[in-house]
């Protein structure tokens, strides 16, 4: 799965640690998602989308 998480995070001037705290995961989880080594659960994907005021489809795309 391709994601635009790093791009959105940068656009909102947010660190990995800040984003992790907002959605209730570790910074390592955010790193793994950004490096496309981990696909988030649906629940986490919704939290990430809500954090950025976006739709899940705006962040995650199937390859």
Secondary structure, 3 states (H helix, E strand, C coil): CEECHHHHHHHCCCCHHHHHHHHCCCHHHHHHHHCCCCCCCHHHHHHHHHHHCCCHHHHEECC
